[in-house]
Amino acid sequence: MLAPGQPAPDFAVPDETGRQHTLADHAGRTLVLWFYPKADTPG
């Protein structure tokens, strides 16, 4: 979790259209990020 005023780490992820999004693009907003396991991962 980042404290207010801390710089966002260097992190980018493409959306379904291929546009790159970085954490710095969303400064001042609350974000929830989640990651899905691969389909072949047990459990």
Buried (B, 14 or more C-beta within 10 A) or exposed (E): EEEEEEEEEEEEEEEEEEEEEEBEEEEEEEEEEEEEEEEEEEE
